C-alpha cells in the first residue's frame, strides 16, 4: 500500500511539473530547436513526394511515352497503339509526376505561406503520399498489363481520391495567424487561384473514380471510351494544372522575375472564364471551350504582367541566368496550346492537333514551369541547399524546348512523307533527354556553410 501511495504521489508530482513546464513560455533557443526539427521533417516529406514524382516521370511516364511515339512513327498512324497504353502514360505524367509535386509542395509551403501557427501532424501527409503513389502505380499496371484491371482500376482511383482528401484536410485546418492578418478579411488572390486548382483536381479524381467503377462493371478494356476521354482530358489537362501554376506564379513571380504586382481583379476574371470553359468542355462544347481558354490564358498573362517591364532585376543567383527567358517562354507555350485547341476544335481531322495542343500544354507550359520554378524553390525548401549545376539546368531547358518544338510541329499539320513521324520520334528523345537530366539537377552541394547557402539562394 505504501508503495502504491508513493507511486501515485510521484506520478502526481511529475504531472504537476510537466503542466508547469508546459505553461511556461518557450525560450528563443527552444523555439529555434523546435522549428529546426520541424523544418527537417518537412524537408524529408517534400523530398519523398519529389522523388516519387520524378520516378513516375522517368519510368512509367517517359518510358511509355517513348514506346508509344516509336510505334506511331513506325506505323505512321496515331491510332495504331493501344488507347490503354496512351492513357497509362498520361496518367503517370499528370497525376504521378505533376500531382506528386503539387501535393509535396502544398504540404510544405501552403501553411507557411498562409502564416499559420499551429502545424499539422505529419503522419497523415506520409500516409497521403504512400496512398497517392500506390494508386498511380496500380493504374499504370492495370492499363499496361491488364492483370485484374476490373479490381485495380477502381482501387487505384479510390486511393488517389482518399489521398487528396487527406491533403485537403491537412492544409485547410491550418489556421492563419490572426495577429499578422488583423487587417485582412479576405484570402489573398493567389490562395483563391490555388483553391480553384484544388477544386479542379478534386473534380478530376471524383470523375476518374466514377469512370473506373463504370469500366469495372461494364467496360471491355481499362481504357476510357474516346468520347468520354476527350471531355475528361479537358478537365485533367486544363482544369487543375493550369490554375495551380497561375496561383503559384502570382505568389512567386513578382519576387523571382521582379515583375510588377499582379492585377488581382483581372486574374480573378481569368479564373472565372477558365472555369466556364472547363464546364463547357465537359458538356462537349469544344469550340466554345477552346475560344474561352484562349481568352482566359490571355487575361492571366496580362494580369500576371509576364511580358510587362519588370520593376527590378530577376533573382537568378544560384541558378542559370536564362531563368526569366524560359519562364516567359512557358507562357508563350500556353498561348500556343490554347490556339492549337481552337484549330483542333474546328478541323475535319483533329487527332494530331489535339495531341500537339496537349503536348504544348503539358511539356511546353507545365513541364517548363516545373523545370524553372522547381529548380528555383526546391533547393531552398530542401534545407537551403544549392543547385548542383546551373549549366545542367540550362541544358535541360534547351532540350525540353527543342523536343517540344519538334513534337508540336510533327503532331500538328500533316507533313509530307515520313517527316512527321521522324519529328515526333526526335521530339520524344529530346524530351526524354531533358527529363532524365532533371533529377541530376536536384543533387545539392552539401559543402557550403549555411550562410553561403542562404546568400546564394537569395
N, C-alpha and C positions, 0 to 999 in steps of 0.2 A: 504493500500500500504506500509506504513511504517512497519507494522507487517510482511508483506511478505518479504520486503527487509531485515529486521533484521533476519528473519528465514533463508533466503538464505545466508546471511553473516555468521551466526553462523554455518551453515552446511559446508560452505567452510573452515571456520577456523578449525572445528573438523576434516575435511578430511585432511587438511594440517598437523595437529598434528598427525593423525594416520599414514600418509605416512612418516613423520619424524621419528616417533617411530619405524615403520617397517624397515626403512633403518638403524637404529642404531644396532650395534652388540649386541647379547644377552649376558647377564652376566652368569657366571657359575651357579648361583642359578636358573636362568630362564631355562637354558638348562637342568639342573637336574630335575626340576619340570616337564618340557615338556616330557622328556624321561621317567620319572617315570609314568606319566599319560598314555603314550603310552604303556608302558610295562604292566600296569594293564589291559588296554583294550585288548591287545593281549593275555594275560593270560586267560581272560574270554572267548575270542573266542576259544582258544585252549581247554579249559575245556568243552565248548559246543560240539565241534567235538568229543573229547574223550568220553564224557558221552553218546552221541548218538551212537558211535561205540560200547561201552560196552553194551548198551541196545540191539542193534542188535545181538551181540554175545550171550547174555544170553537168550533172549526170542525167536525171530524168528529163530536164528541160532542154538543154543544148544538145545532148547526145541524140535524143529522139528527134529534135528539130533537124539536125544534120541528116539523119537517116531519111526522114520524110522528104527533105528537099533533094537529096540524091535520087530518090525514087521519082520525084516529079521531073527532075532534069533528065533522067534516063528515058522515061516514058513520055515526056513532053505533054503531060496532062495532069492538071491539079486534082482531078477526081480519080486518079489511079491508085491511091493509097487509102488505107482504112480510115474512116472518119473517127473510129475509136482511138487510133494512134494519134491523130491530129489533136483530138480533144485532150488526150493524156498529156501531150506536150504543152498545150495551152494552160491546162490546169496546174501543172508543175511550175510553169513560169509565173502565172498570175497570182495564184494563192500560195504555192510553195516558196517562191522567191520573194515577190513583192509583198505578199501577205505576211510572211515571217518578218520582213524588215519593218513593216508598219506596226505589227504587234510589239516587236522588240523596242523600237524607238518610242512607241507610245507608252509602254510600261516604264521606260527610263525617263522620258522627258516631259510628258504631259503634266504629271503632278508638280514637277519643278517649275515648269513654265507658267502654271497657274498660281504659283506662290503658296502652296499648301503647307501646313504644319504637321498634320497627322499622317504618317506614312502608312501605306497599306502593307498587309502581310505578304511575304514573298513566295510562300509555298503555293498559293493559287496561281501565281504567274508561272512558276515552273510547271505546274500541272497543265496550265493552259498551253504552254509551248509544246509539251510532250503530246497532248491530245491533238493539237493542230498539225504537227508534223506526222503523227501516225495517220491522221485522216487523209492528208495529201498523199502519203506513200501508199495507203490502201487503194486510193482512187487510181493511182498510176498502175499498180499491179493488176487491178481489176480490168482496166481498159487495155492493157498490153497483153496480158497472159490469159484473160478471160476465165481464170480459175475462180469458181464460186462467186461470179460477179453479181448475181442477184442478192447475195448477202453482203458482199463487200461494198457495193455502191452506196446503199442507204447507211451502212455502218460508218463509212468514211465521211459522208455528208453530215451525219449526226455528231460525230466527233468534232468536225470543224465548227459547226454551229455552237456546240457546247463550249468549245474553247474560246470562241469570240464573245459569248455571253459572260464568261468569267472575266475576260479582259474588260468589257464594258462596266461590269460591276466594280472591278478594282479601281479603274480610273475615275469613275463617276462618283464614288463615295469619298474621294479625296477632296476635302473642303478647302477652298482658298482662304488665305489669311485675311480676315476682315479688317485687321488693323492697317494693312497695306492697301486695301481696296476700299477704304471707308467712303471715298467719293464716287465709287463706281456702282451703278445699279444694273448694268448690262454686261454681258460677256464681250470680250474682245472679238473683233471681226474674224481673226484667224481661228479662234476656237469655234465660232459659228460655222466656218467653212469646213473645218475638220470634222465637226459633228455631222455635217451634210455627207461627207465622205464615209463616215462610220455608218450612217443610216443606209447609204448605198451598198456598203459591204454586207450589212445585216440583211438587206433585201436580196442580195446575191446569194447568200448562204441559205436563206429560207426557200427561195425559189429552187436552188440546187437540191435541197433535201426533198422537196415535193416532187421534183422531176425524177430523182433517183428512185424514190419509192414507187412512182408510176412505172418506171422502166423495170424495176424488180418484179412487179406484178404482171405487167402486160407487154413489156418490150421483148424484142427478139435479139438484141445486142446491147452492150453497155453504152453505145453511142447515142447522144441526143438526136432526134429527128432534125433534118436540115432546117425546116421552117421554124421550129422552136429554138434551135441553136442560134439562128440568126438574131432572134429577139433577145435571147439570153446573153449573147456577146455584147449587145448594146449596153446592157446593164453591167456586165462584168468588166468590160474594157473601159467604158466611159463613165459609168455610174459611180464608181468609188475610187479608182486610182487617180483620176484627174482632179476631183475635189481635194483629195488628200495632198496632192502636190501643190495645188493652189494655196491651201491653208498653210502649209509649212513654208512655202515661198513668201507668203505675207509676213510670217514671223521672222524669217532668216535673211531674205534677200536684201532688205534695207541695210542690214549690218554687213553682209558679206560682199555685196556688189556696190554698196554706197549709194543705192538708189534713193529717190525721194520717197516719203511715206506713201503707202497705197491710198487710193481713193476708195474709202470703205463702202460708200453707198453704191458706187459703180460695181465693185466686186460683189456686193450682195445681189445686185441685179443680175450679174453674170451667173451666179449660183442658181437663182430662181429660174432664169431662162434655161439653164442647163438641166434642171430638174424636170421642167416641162418637156424638154427634148427627149429625155430618157423615158418618161411616161408615154409619149407618143411612139417611141421606138418599140416599147413593149406591146403596143397595140398595132404594130406593123405599119405605121405611117412613116416609112423610112425617108421619103422625100422631105417631109416637114422636119423630121428629126435631124437630118444632116444639115439642113439650112440653119436651124436653130443652134446646132452645135458650132457651126462656123461663127454665128453671132456671139454665142456665149464665150467662145475662146478669144475672139477679138476684144470683147468687153473686158475679160480678165487680164489680157496683156496690157491694155490701156490702163486699167485700174492698178495693176502692179508696177506700172511705169518701167517695164522691162527695157524698152528702147529709148526712154527719155534720158536727157542729160543727167548723169549722176551728181549727187551733192558732194560726194567725197570719193577718194580713191578706194578701190576694192581691196579687201583684206586677202592677200594671196601668200602671206608669209607661211612657210611650211608646206605649201602645195605649189603646183605649177602655175606660172603666170597667165596661162591661157584659160584659166578657170572662168573668167567673165565671158569670154567669147563662146565657150561651149554651153554655158547656161543659156545665153541668148539664142544660140543655135537650136537648143532643145525646144524653145518656144516657137521657133520657125517651123520645126517639125510638127508641132501641134497644129499649126495652121495647114500645113501640107496634108496631115492625116485627115483633118476635117474636110478639106477641099476634095480630096480623093473620095471621101464618103459621099459627097454631093454627086460627083461623077458616077460612082458606082450605083447610086440610087436611081439614076436616070439612064444607065447604059443598058443595051439589049443583052449583053453577055458580061455580067459584072463579077464573075468569080475571081478572076485575077486582081481586079480593082479592090474588092473587099479585102483580100489578103494584103495587098500593098498598103491600104489605109490602116489596117490593124498593125502592120509591121512598123509603119511610120509612127504610130502612136506608142506602141509598147517598147520599141527599141529606140526610135528617134527621140521621143519625148520622155517616156518614163525611165528607160534604162539610162539615157543620157543624164537626166537629173539625179538618178541614184548614184551614178559614177562620179558626178560633180559634187553634189551636196554631201553624199555619203563620205567621200574622202576628205571633206572639209570638217564634218562634225564628229564622225565616228572615232577618230583618234582622240579627240578631246573627251568624248563620252567614255572611252575605254581606259581612263586613268591618265589623261594629259600626256599622251604619247605622240610621237611624230610619225608621219607617213614615211614608209621605208624608202620610196623613190619617187619624187615628183616627175622625173623623166619617164618612168614607167607609167605613171598616171597619164601623161600626155600621149604616150604611145598607145595606150588602151583607148583613149578617147578618139584618136585619129582612126584606129582600126574600126572602132564601133561606127564612126561616122561613114567611113568608106563602105563598110559592109551594108549599112542601112541604105546608102545611096544606090548601091548595086542591086540590093533586094527589091527596093521600091521600083527602080527602073525596070528590072526584069519581071516583076509581078504585075505591073500596071498595063500599059498598052501592049498590044500584040507586036512582037518584034519578028523580023524575018528569020526563017530557018530555025536553027537550034540556038540562036543567040540568047533568047530569053532564058532557056534552061541553063546555059553556061553562066549567065549573070547571076541567076538565083543560086547556083552552086557556089560560085565565088563569093557571093554575099554571105552565105551561111558560114563559110570558113573564115571570112573577115570578122563576123560577129563572134564566132567561136573563139578565135584568137584573142579578141578583146576581152571576152568574158573569162577565159581561162587565165589571162594575166591579172584579172581583177582581184582574186584573193591574195595574190602576192603583194599587192599594194596595201593590204591591211596588216602586213608584218611591220611591227613598230620598233623603233630604235629604243632600246632599254638602257643605253649607256649614258644618257644625258641627265644632268641634275634636274630636279623638279622646277627650279627657277628657269633654267634654259628651255625646258619643255613649254612652260607657260608663256614665255616671251615669244617662242616660235609659233605657238597656236594663235596668240592674239596679235 
